[in-house]
Amino acid sequence: AAGYQELFIEQGSDYITTITLDDVDGMPYDLTDFTAKSQIRKSYYSSNATAEFTITITDPVTGVIGLNLDSANTANIAAGRYVYDVVIKTNSNVRTRVLEGIVNVLPQVTVF
């Protein structure tokens, strides 16, 4: 089963975080030759994504993935609760959801 993590994103700010994947034995999950994708949606049943994280597999051997949203993207997300997940895909097209949860978008006060 996918892991669960609640995220807090501030409107108008850059959001940067990393996740590290381990296998069932607690060993680093080798992401060599994998790609990853992550979207935010208002609900599980929404047909369109509200935003899409920029994903970087920063250290494939140790299972480290970076999730990023720049300030221009976070400024365009209405404050509220959303859902997200992170899916990895092998080069043979096998897909696995590795993380999911709630995204809380907090409203901004100061606008540049």
C-alpha positions as CSV (number, residue, x, y, z in Angstrom):
1,A,0.0,0.0,0.0
2,A,1.1,3.6,-0.7
3,G,2.4,5.7,2.2
4,Y,0.4,8.6,3.5
5,Q,1.6,12.1,4.1
6,E,-0.3,15.4,4.6
7,L,1.2,18.4,2.8
8,F,0.8,22.1,3.6
9,I,1.4,24.5,0.7
10,E,1.3,28.3,1.1
11,Q,-0.2,30.2,-1.8
12,G,2.3,32.4,-3.7
13,S,5.3,30.6,-2.2
14,D,7.7,28.1,-3.8
15,Y,7.0,24.6,-2.4
16,I,9.9,22.2,-2.3
17,T,10.1,18.9,-0.5
18,T,11.8,15.5,-0.9
19,I,10.6,12.0,-0.1
20,T,12.7,8.9,0.3
21,L,11.3,5.6,-0.6
22,D,12.2,2.4,1.2
23,D,11.2,-1.2,0.3
24,V,9.4,-3.6,2.6
25,D,12.7,-4.5,4.3
26,G,13.5,-0.8,5.0
27,M,16.2,-0.7,2.3
28,P,16.4,2.2,-0.1
29,Y,14.1,1.7,-3.2
30,D,16.3,1.8,-6.3
31,L,14.6,4.2,-8.8
32,T,17.2,3.7,-11.5
33,D,15.3,3.8,-14.9
34,F,12.0,5.0,-13.2
35,T,10.0,8.1,-13.9
36,A,7.5,9.7,-11.5
37,K,4.4,11.9,-11.7
38,S,2.3,13.7,-9.1
39,Q,-0.9,15.7,-9.4
40,I,-3.1,17.6,-7.1
41,R,-6.9,17.4,-7.6
42,K,-9.9,18.8,-5.7
43,S,-11.2,15.3,-5.1
44,Y,-10.4,11.8,-6.2
45,Y,-13.2,12.1,-8.7
46,S,-12.1,15.4,-10.3
47,S,-11.5,14.9,-14.1
48,N,-8.9,17.7,-14.2
49,A,-5.7,18.2,-12.2
50,T,-5.6,21.4,-10.2
51,A,-1.8,21.4,-10.4
52,E,1.1,19.1,-11.2
53,F,4.3,18.8,-9.2
54,T,7.6,19.1,-11.0
55,I,9.2,15.8,-10.1
56,T,12.9,15.1,-10.0
57,I,14.4,11.8,-9.0
58,T,17.4,13.4,-7.2
59,D,19.1,10.3,-6.1
60,P,17.8,7.1,-7.8
61,V,20.0,4.6,-6.0
62,T,18.7,5.8,-2.5
63,G,15.1,6.4,-3.6
64,V,15.0,10.2,-3.2
65,I,12.3,12.1,-5.1
66,G,11.9,15.9,-5.2
67,L,8.4,17.4,-5.5
68,N,8.3,21.1,-6.5
69,L,5.7,23.8,-7.2
70,D,6.8,27.3,-8.1
71,S,5.2,30.4,-6.6
72,A,3.3,31.1,-9.9
73,N,1.6,27.7,-9.7
74,T,0.8,27.9,-5.9
75,A,-0.6,31.4,-6.4
76,N,-3.2,30.0,-8.8
77,I,-4.5,27.3,-6.4
78,A,-7.5,28.4,-4.4
79,A,-7.1,27.9,-0.6
80,G,-8.6,24.7,0.6
81,R,-8.1,20.9,0.9
82,Y,-7.1,18.8,-2.0
83,V,-5.8,15.2,-2.7
84,Y,-2.6,14.1,-4.3
85,D,-0.6,11.1,-5.0
86,V,2.9,10.1,-6.4
87,V,3.1,7.4,-9.0
88,I,6.4,5.8,-10.2
89,K,6.7,4.1,-13.5
90,T,9.3,1.6,-14.8
91,N,10.6,1.8,-18.4
92,S,8.4,-1.2,-19.1
93,N,5.4,0.9,-18.1
94,V,4.6,-0.8,-14.7
95,R,3.0,1.9,-12.4
96,T,3.0,1.9,-8.7
97,R,1.4,4.5,-6.4
98,V,4.0,5.1,-3.6
99,L,2.5,8.1,-1.7
100,E,-0.8,9.7,-1.3
101,G,-2.6,12.2,1.0
102,I,-4.2,15.5,1.6
103,V,-2.8,18.8,0.4
104,N,-3.8,21.9,2.5
105,V,-3.4,25.1,0.6
106,L,-3.1,28.0,2.9
107,P,-4.1,31.5,1.7
108,Q,-1.5,34.2,1.1
109,V,-1.6,37.7,2.5
110,T,1.3,39.4,0.9
111,V,1.4,39.4,-2.9
112,F,4.6,40.4,-4.9
